[in-house]
Amino acid sequence: MLSQYKLSLPALTADTASSGASLLLKGAQANYGFVPNMFTYMANSPGLLATYFQGHDQFRADSGFSAIEQEVVFLTVAVENGCEYCVSAHSLVADAMSKVPAAVTNAIREGNTPPDTKLAALSVFTRTMVAKRGLPTRNDVEQFLAVGYTERQILEVILAIAVKTISNYANHIVHTPLDAAFASRAWSDCRAAQ
């Protein structure tokens, strides 16, 4: 989904961004081999970009979730928020880097639960936290904990929701064009047409 209003702010480069944002864009270039379009627009707000990177990096390094579980959370949030850019990008990352089984990624992209019981519980809980604005029922939490996740990981899901909300909302209002690198996993939110 895209906002009715589209920001007129330009995509920035390491040469045109402020010094703080420039350093982050250079870091993205070093880490990914290119600077994804999303970052070039987010660089218009150095605080937004820095907050995104800090939260993203902390979640990746210290959430207690495996790489596959991390993608399940990020994909679920992006689908729930209807972010076509992030679903596309995370689908490719899931396939190529995190080695998420295609059946898991495709189920989430289609709005379904993954076939794996534990990953299904993680996806359902994440979706519940987004939909209920962080107000899960006791039963929602108990189902999440029953498959082996911890209370601390509830807070990590909240961190991932915050990180993805930053990127999802920015992409909605910027109308971020999808990078060619993610085109093979382009996703369109069928709910937008309803």
Secondary structure, DSSP 8 states (H G I E B T S, - for coil): ---SS--------TTTS-HHHHHHHHHHHHHHSS--HHHHHHTTSHHHHHHHHHHHHHHHHHSS--HHHHHHHHHHHHHHTT-HHHHHHHHHHHHHTS---HHHHHHHHTT---SSHHHHHHHHHHHHHHHTTT---HHHHHHHHHTT--HHHHHHHHHHHHHHHHHHHHHHHHT----GGGGGG----GGGG-
